[in-house]
């Protein structure tokens, strides 16, 4: 028996309060991270009281306007340029500190927007202690990770080295058709000073067919137990708009089918006082890292070509 019913959220199955997707701490055994996604037309908006949660606003497609009233009563505005779609390249983002009231709206054109959130150490940090920030797309470091069929592109807009935040760690990963990412499998579910962080994680997926004949672009995600005391078993087929939650355990690979590129947005946070992404590789597969030095990096990256198609039933 697998755990799909608990940890895999197909598109359309987890909408709430006007959001097409709403992963929050209202879910059983989910505490530190959140993700909301909405499709907005030219006049539509969504508003949210952040409370003890901080957010990164990520345009998935189209331009998005962000208004944030922070804990000190100051109003901040950011006109996010966005992008045609997630496969078109990095986007600018906005960081909104805890204690803020947030409004997002389309900026004159249809858009899809994600709000990646993290609980600021169970609310123990001072609300509003970090500044609001608009990070331009040109300021987003793009990392080439892996090699050969494990080549992928990582857009590090919300990592500790790039973004001043309390708890959230967020990035985007592009995996070309036929490649594997989140490889070797790794975990981050135990606090071990300087070695491993305890972080729950959200994977939000989109797929893009490699040519016009592709009518059902899919990818795959694996999550499995790191010990008998914390069982988990997920091997999910994923499409645009699907989510896989990783509460603990080894996760990877994330597999792009041979006829479809794979995108995912990662959101991580945990109970520790140090904001760090420290991982432990599955010993059965850790050796593959040593093979990368002898393999070329995939020349298809960064991806070029058609923009990701619209999500069925959503306005883009």
ChimeraX attribute file (.defattr): number of C-alpha atoms within 10 A of each C-alpha:
attribute: neighborCount
match mode: 1-to-1
recipient: residues
	/A:1	6
	/A:2	13
	/A:3	15
	/A:4	16
	/A:5	9
	/A:6	13
	/A:7	19
	/A:8	21
	/A:9	20
	/A:10	19
	/A:11	19
	/A:12	13
	/A:13	14
	/A:14	15
	/A:15	15
	/A:16	12
	/A:17	8
	/A:18	14
	/A:19	19
	/A:20	18
	/A:21	25
	/A:22	21
	/A:23	22
	/A:24	16
	/A:25	14
	/A:26	10
	/A:27	11
	/A:28	8
	/A:29	8
	/A:30	16
	/A:31	18
	/A:32	25
	/A:33	27
	/A:34	26
	/A:35	23
	/A:36	20
	/A:37	23
	/A:38	25
	/A:39	26
	/A:40	24
	/A:41	19
	/A:42	14
	/A:43	11
	/A:44	16
	/A:45	18
	/A:46	17
	/A:47	14
	/A:48	12
	/A:49	14
	/A:50	22
	/A:51	17
	/A:52	20
	/A:53	27
	/A:54	27
	/A:55	26
	/A:56	27
	/A:57	24
	/A:58	23
	/A:59	29
	/A:60	26
	/A:61	26
	/A:62	25
	/A:63	24
	/A:64	30
	/A:65	20
	/A:66	24
	/A:67	19
	/A:68	26
	/A:69	20
	/A:70	23
	/A:71	18
	/A:72	11
	/A:73	11
	/A:74	10
	/A:75	14
	/A:76	15
	/A:77	15
	/A:78	19
	/A:79	18
	/A:80	24
	/A:81	18
	/A:82	26
	/A:83	21
	/A:84	21
	/A:85	22
	/A:86	25
	/A:87	26
	/A:88	17
	/A:89	17
	/A:90	25
	/A:91	26
	/A:92	23
	/A:93	27
	/A:94	26
	/A:95	27
	/A:96	30
	/A:97	33
	/A:98	30
	/A:99	24
	/A:100	27
	/A:101	19
	/A:102	22
	/A:103	16
	/A:104	23
	/A:105	26
	/A:106	25
	/A:107	22
	/A:108	14
	/A:109	16
	/A:110	20
	/A:111	27
	/A:112	27
	/A:113	24
	/A:114	23
	/A:115	24
	/A:116	27
	/A:117	30
	/A:118	31
	/A:119	26
	/A:120	27
	/A:121	21
	/A:122	15
	/A:123	13
	/A:124	9
	/A:125	15
	/A:126	15
	/A:127	21
	/A:128	21
	/A:129	15
	/A:130	16
	/A:131	13
	/A:132	25
	/A:133	18
	/A:134	19
	/A:135	19
	/A:136	16
	/A:137	18
	/A:138	10
	/A:139	14
	/A:140	21
	/A:141	16
	/A:142	18
	/A:143	12
	/A:144	16
	/A:145	15
	/A:146	24
	/A:147	18
	/A:148	17
	/A:149	18
	/A:150	25
	/A:151	25
	/A:152	26
	/A:153	21
	/A:154	21
	/A:155	21
	/A:156	21
	/A:157	28
	/A:158	26
	/A:159	21
	/A:160	17
	/A:161	11
	/A:162	14
	/A:163	18
	/A:164	16
	/A:165	25
	/A:166	25
	/A:167	30
	/A:168	30
	/A:169	29
	/A:170	23
	/A:171	17
	/A:172	21
	/A:173	24
	/A:174	26
	/A:175	32
	/A:176	30
	/A:177	23
	/A:178	16
	/A:179	23
	/A:180	25
	/A:181	24
	/A:182	20
	/A:183	20
	/A:184	23
	/A:185	23
	/A:186	22
	/A:187	26
	/A:188	26
	/A:189	22
	/A:190	18
	/A:191	17
	/A:192	13
	/A:193	10
	/A:194	10
	/A:195	13
	/A:196	17
	/A:197	25
	/A:198	22
	/A:199	30
	/A:200	22
	/A:201	25
	/A:202	24
	/A:203	20
	/A:204	25
	/A:205	24
	/A:206	27
	/A:207	30
	/A:208	28
	/A:209	21
	/A:210	18
	/A:211	11
	/A:212	7
	/A:213	8
	/A:214	12
	/A:215	10
	/A:216	12
	/A:217	21
	/A:218	24
	/A:219	27
	/A:220	19
	/A:221	23
	/A:222	19
	/A:223	26
	/A:224	21
	/A:225	16
	/A:226	17
	/A:227	10
	/A:228	7
	/A:229	7
	/A:230	11
	/A:231	13
	/A:232	22
	/A:233	17
	/A:234	23
	/A:235	19
	/A:236	22
	/A:237	15
	/A:238	26
	/A:239	22
	/A:240	24
	/A:241	20
	/A:242	22
	/A:243	27
	/A:244	24
	/A:245	21
	/A:246	25
	/A:247	22
	/A:248	21
	/A:249	23
	/A:250	26
	/A:251	26
	/A:252	21
	/A:253	20
	/A:254	27
	/A:255	26
	/A:256	26
	/A:257	21
	/A:258	15
	/A:259	20
	/A:260	25
	/A:261	25
	/A:262	33
	/A:263	27
	/A:264	23
	/A:265	23
	/A:266	19
	/A:267	27
	/A:268	28
	/A:269	28
	/A:270	28
	/A:271	18
	/A:272	17
	/A:273	13
	/A:274	14
	/A:275	20
	/A:276	22
	/A:277	16
	/A:278	19
	/A:279	20
	/A:280	17
	/A:281	17
	/A:282	18
	/A:283	10
	/A:284	9
	/A:285	12
	/A:286	14
	/A:287	12
	/A:288	12
	/A:289	14
	/A:290	8
	/A:291	11
	/A:292	17
	/A:293	11
	/A:294	9
	/A:295	13
	/A:296	12
	/A:297	18
	/A:298	19
	/A:299	10
	/A:300	12
	/A:301	14
	/A:302	16
	/A:303	15
	/A:304	10
	/A:305	9
	/A:306	15
	/A:307	15
	/A:308	19
	/A:309	15
	/A:310	14
	/A:311	16
	/A:312	10
	/A:313	8
	/A:314	14
	/A:315	13
	/A:316	19
